[in-house]
Amino acid sequence: MGIELLTTTRAFRRRLDLTRTVARQDLLDCVRIAVHAPSGSNRQPWRFVVVQDYQTKQRIAEYYRKAFAANLSGRTPRPDELGDLSSARHLADHLHEVPALVLVCTIGRPPEPASPLRLASFYGSIYPAVWNFMLALHERGLGSCLTTAHLYYEREIAELLDIPFDEVAQVALIPVAHLRPGPSVAARRAPATEVTMWDRWGTA
Ligand SMILES: Cc1cc2nc3c(=O)[nH]c(=O)nc-3n(C[C@H](O)[C@H](O)[C@H](O)COP(=O)(O)O)c2cc1C
């Protein structure tokens, strides 16, 4: 894996090829890499539910679209957010057509009462695996996008997929498809010098 993979693994939405199936073996290969991620006390709490059944994808997509609309209502998007938003809407509209929807789950429920340490340990033990998974997909020419909108309806989706809600939390929904040809462009981000401080806050 090179630096290029790290800088060009984007939120792929419009480039997802909705016409090609994704092989289970490819998904398993990527899970094999995902599980090398770090986790608190090496608990390895990850579970991956791969949904390829069309009707189930339709049900998930309906929840996703309702959540997406609810999330947008009553707020004005930032001007720099508009492109991303239009591509996010495109994904929402086509979610059921994406060949594989991968629900990443973690054993346990979000900590209550929440504390910075407990939250960091809970989510910090699963998101590195999510990102590993996305990098591994991209390296094979598969595209994905980290999404969470479905969590508005986490309980309903848990029921739909027989996920034991009281014991397992869903943390991300990763649509996976082959990537249609297109330029591999590094994401635009603030320069390192703007986001790095030395010795104390505010001394960038
Ligand atoms: C925690 C988290 C939640 C996200 N949720 C969604 C989502 O629900 N729907 C979506 O289309 N994108 C979602 N994204 C993707 C972000 O919009 C995307 O990573 C960001 O705009 C950067 O995109 P880029 O790497 O292509 O520049 C989420 C990303 C993160 C890290």
The ligand as a Gaussian input file, in Angstrom:
#p B3LYP/6-31G(d) Opt

LIG

0 1
 C      -18.406000       9.615000      10.532000
 C      -18.750000       9.844000       9.072000
 C      -20.080000       9.785000       8.672000
 C      -20.424000       9.979000       7.332000
 N      -21.733000       9.844000       6.958000
 C      -22.061000       9.958000       5.650000
 C      -23.396000       9.694000       5.214000
 O      -24.287000       9.351000       5.999000
 N      -23.669000       9.797000       3.892000
 C      -22.708000      10.126000       2.975000
 O      -23.029000      10.201000       1.773000
 N      -21.441000      10.382000       3.351000
 C      -21.089000      10.290000       4.651000
 N      -19.782000      10.476000       5.043000
 C      -18.748000      10.758000       4.027000
 C      -18.196000      12.184000       4.109000
 O      -19.128000      13.065000       3.556000
 C      -16.864000      12.216000       3.339000
 O      -15.969000      11.349000       3.991000
 C      -16.251000      13.604000       3.322000
 O      -17.117000      14.509000       2.659000
 C      -14.906000      13.608000       2.610000
 O      -15.052000      13.152000       1.282000
 P      -13.770000      13.034000       0.305000
 O      -12.785000      12.123000       0.952000
 O      -14.293000      12.477000      -0.993000
 O      -13.192000      14.417000       0.155000
 C      -19.415000      10.282000       6.377000
 C      -18.072000      10.323000       6.783000
 C      -17.741000      10.103000       8.104000
 C      -16.277000      10.118000       8.506000

